[in-house]
Amino acid sequence: MLYLSTRGHPDRKHFCEILLEGLAPDGGLYLPEHYPQVDAATLAKWRSLPYADLAFEILSLYIDDIPADDLRAICRKTYTEEVFGSREIVPLKKLEDGLYLEALSNGPTLAFKDMAMQLLGNLFEYELGRRGEELNILGATSGDTGSAAEYAMRGKKGVRVFMTSPNGRMSPFQQAQMFSLSDANIHNLAIEGVFDDCQDIVKAVSNDLAFKRKYRIGTVNSINWARLVAQVVYYFAGYFQATRRPDPSPPAAGEGELPKVSFSVPSGNFGNICAGHVARSMGLPIDRLVLATNENDVLDEFFRTGVYRVRGSQDTFETSSPSMDISKASNFERFVFDLLARDGARVRYLFAEELPAKGRFDLSGEVARARSQYGFVSGKSTHADRVATIRDTYQRFATMIDTHTADGLKVARSFASAGTPMIVLETALPIKFAATIVEALGREPDRPAKFAGIEDLPRRVTVLPADAAAVQQFIAAHCA
Ligand SMILES: *Cc1c(COP(=O)(O)O)cnc(C)c1O
């Protein structure tokens, strides 16, 4: 399998070449040349596989430069009951007939980003070891990404992490999760500023090409294809669980079509749901992909109107589902590329010229096909919706959900369709966003035992001014 850029660059690359890279040389995102197709016989064969082996089967369709035995070993080392808390790895929980939650948040940092980041950590260690190279990961986080990256990279050979975050602005639990890590290769940098300042610093350091090369600076942000393909696996795993037949006998030959399911996905950067789009494009029988946003409704606006309009920082709201507080959706370009029949020149024009010049582009002529051909529908959820949904779910189903999952569930309900199971992706556990749980339920969320008292552990964090030079100095001093 070879990879190409969404902006039409002529180069084609193998998986391990793009693994450690961010953007393509022309500023586009990498996608496979085509989506491998799975048929009913393959689905039947995969249905009974343990999660790690399912991951291996799917990944091996996209990775041809890691020997099969090594790749299988990496998958089995990553997706264990010990790390993810259950044999199913992503267990399905039935709320009511036809409505399920798929638990993606029982990994080390209690958010779905662990699903991909844990694999990325093992892939990085493997590939860097094979090349005899080192990598210094520089990132910016407002919470979930940074902790997932640190827990995935801690103790890994050849990798250091320098993670910037806005000083004092993450939730107390998120701060404790990151700052209590004592691994020598993990460095927490609390920047005196806001999240945008952290992102600006990462950008400035990455644009200093001499520094970047000398210190081998890399990233782990959500545009990394390896993260995306890792996420494809749980769409298959969710499908298999929701369509499990009570009677284990195989369907008779010619017994009609495969059953379909729909997924509802709380979305900000379009990373998670883009993996659903890939799974559907591979032939997984997905009816609808329901995209749920919070008040930052860039994507809902697009799927309703065809207009993609990025927001300024004044129009980007701080909400109670903060991991979806985005001004633009960094993975969205991948879907636009497919929607425009993979016309790289047109994608380059839209994203490199029209968007920077006008802050928007208009695909109202094409967006109907996002629904009819690609199954997308969308909706928006507000703080009041989250609080009501958390309360209702707790009262009726004795199930506590987090604020992001609540956005997904709220929007899912408006697209329920009899006979098609709806799977809502649970993207974090409530303990990460305790304040809104208290507001909705008048009680603290449950805390998994392994996180008891983490706020009291010693902290390892360095406070730095919002200044790229200060961060560069810190990196240079810690790379010896
Ligand atoms: C990152 C995150 C999201 C948004 O996912 P995207 O794929 O970036 O849109 C939703 N919920 C939680 C809890 C997250 O951490």
PDBQT file of the ligand as one rigid body, heavy atoms in Angstrom, charges set to zero:
ROOT
HETATM    1  C1  LIG A 501     -10.155  14.460  21.211  1.00  0.00    +0.000 C 
HETATM    2  C2  LIG A 501     -11.508  14.204  21.803  1.00  0.00    +0.000 A 
HETATM    3  C3  LIG A 501     -12.689  14.353  21.041  1.00  0.00    +0.000 A 
HETATM    4  C4  LIG A 501     -12.669  14.871  19.621  1.00  0.00    +0.000 C 
HETATM    5  O1  LIG A 501     -12.160  13.941  18.740  1.00  0.00    +0.000 OA
HETATM    6  P1  LIG A 501     -11.733  14.366  17.256  1.00  0.00    +0.000 P 
HETATM    7  O2  LIG A 501     -11.533  13.061  16.601  1.00  0.00    +0.000 OA
HETATM    8  O3  LIG A 501     -10.493  15.155  17.394  1.00  0.00    +0.000 OA
HETATM    9  O4  LIG A 501     -12.816  15.128  16.661  1.00  0.00    +0.000 OA
HETATM   10  C5  LIG A 501     -13.880  14.026  21.633  1.00  0.00    +0.000 A 
HETATM   11  N1  LIG A 501     -13.962  13.612  22.915  1.00  0.00    +0.000 NA
HETATM   12  C6  LIG A 501     -12.856  13.479  23.678  1.00  0.00    +0.000 A 
HETATM   13  C7  LIG A 501     -13.006  13.053  25.086  1.00  0.00    +0.000 C 
HETATM   14  C8  LIG A 501     -11.585  13.757  23.157  1.00  0.00    +0.000 A 
HETATM   15  O5  LIG A 501     -10.496  13.630  23.926  1.00  0.00    +0.000 OA
ENDROOT
TORSDOF 0
